[in-house]
Amino acid sequence: MTHKKVAFVTVGIVVVALIITANTPENLACADETQTISERSQKALFLVRVGGEHGTGFLISRDPPLVATVAHIASKAEKPETIIVQENETGTLRKVKSVHIHKGFKSDQGGKNPYSTDIALLELEASKDVLAPPLRLLKNNTGEDFRGAKIILMGFPNYTTFGGEQQSPEAVTRHGVVRRLLDYDGSTTSKTPKRPMFEHDLAVLNGESGAPIMASPSGKVIGIQVGVRRFTKTGTTELIAVIPIAIRTDELWTLIEQIDMTKAIPPG
C-alpha cells in the first residue's frame, strides 16, 4: 500500500515539474516567436505538385514572381505548365511560366549516393499585386555558424493534403534546432562556414521537401528542407536513425545568380 502511494506522489511531482517546465519564460518566448513568424509567412507558402508527388514552395520575389522549391520534384515535370502550384489556405492555382534547376543538381542523389544542390525556382504567371510579401533570405555567404540555432519549418506533409484539403491545403508549422553542418557526402571534414547542408531535429514527413527553414526570431530563411539521412546497423538493414537534412540558403543564392535575378530579391 505504501509503495503505491509513493509511486502516485512521484508521478504527481513529475507532472507538476513538466507543467512548470512547459511554462518557463524561455519556452513561452519561443512559442510567441513561432506564432509570429508563422502568421506573417502563411501567405508566402505554396503546395507544389508534379504527377502523384508533391512538395512545398515559398515565394522569394514578387517581380518577377519566384517560388523556391526542390529540384527532385520540379525536374520531373515535362513542361512548366504541368506543375500545379497552389497558394496556402486559399488553394488558388498559379500557372508556372518557367522552371530553373540548379546546375549542381544530380537526379540520382539520395540513398547511397551523396546529395547535391537540390534546388529549383519556379517563375509564375502572376501579377505582383496579387501575391503576398515574399520571405526574406539570409544574406549570401555570411559564413554564419548556426549550430544550435532555433528554427521554424513550414510545409505540407501528406496528411494535410488528403481529400477536400486538396482544395485549400494548409501548411503545418513546427519548431526545433539545427544539429550540425554537413558536406553533400554527409561528412564534416571541410571548414564549417563552407558546408552546404545541415541536420536538424524535426521529424520531417513526405511532402515537406522544399519547405523553408527560418531562423527564430528573425524569420529569415536559412535553408530549404530536402530529405533525410538513414543510418542502419552495421552489416544489416536494421534502421537505427533517420536524420532530416536541409540545404543552406547560400546555395539558393547561387541559383539566383545563375539566372541573373539577384536584383529582384528583397534585401535580407
C-alpha positions, 0 to 999 in steps of 0.5 A, a space after each residue: 500500500 505504501 509503495 503505491 502511494 509513493 509511486 502516485 506522489 512521484 508521478 504527481 511531482 513529475 507532472 507538476 515539474 513538466 507543467 512548470 517546465 512547459 511554462 518557463 519564460 524561455 519556452 513561452 518566448 519561443 512559442 510567441 516567436 513561432 506564432 509570429 513568424 508563422 502568421 506573417 509567412 502563411 501567405 508566402 507558402 505554396 503546395 507544389 505538385 508534379 504527377 502523384 508527388 508533391 512538395 512545398 514552395 515559398 515565394 522569394 520575389 514578387 517581380 518577377 514572381 519566384 517560388 523556391 522549391 526542390 529540384 527532385 520534384 520540379 525536374 520531373 515535370 515535362 513542361 512548366 505548365 504541368 506543375 500545379 502550384 497552389 497558394 496556402 489556405 486559399 488553394 488558388 492555382 498559379 500557372 508556372 511560366 518557367 522552371 530553373 534547376 540548379 546546375 549542381 543538381 544530380 537526379 540520382 542523389 539520395 540513398 547511397 549516393 551523396 546529395 547535391 544542390 537540390 534546388 529549383 525556382 519556379 517563375 509564375 504567371 502572376 501579377 505582383 499585386 496579387 501575391 503576398 510579401 515574399 520571405 526574406 533570405 539570409 544574406 549570401 555567404 555570411 559564413 554564419 555558424 548556426 549550430 544550435 540555432 532555433 528554427 521554424 519549418 513550414 510545409 505540407 506533409 501528406 496528411 494535410 493534403 488528403 481529400 477536400 484539403 486538396 482544395 485549400 491545403 494548409 501548411 503545418 508549422 513546427 519548431 526545433 534546432 539545427 544539429 550540425 553542418 554537413 558536406 553533400 557526402 554527409 561528412 564534416 571534414 571541410 571548414 564549417 562556414 563552407 558546408 552546404 547542408 545541415 541536420 536538424 531535429 524535426 521529424 520531417 514527413 513526405 511532402 515537406 521537401 522544399 519547405 523553408 527553414 527560418 531562423 527564430 526570431 528573425 524569420 529569415 530563411 536559412 535553408 530549404 528542407 530536402 530529405 533525410 539521412 538513414 543510418 542502419 546497423 552495421 552489416 544489416 538493414 536494421 534502421 537505427 536513425 533517420 536524420 532530416 537534412 536541409 540545404 543552406 540558403 547560400 546555395 539558393 543564392 547561387 541559383 539566383 545568380 545563375 539566372 541573373 535575378 539577384 536584383 529582384 530579391 528583397 534585401 535580407 
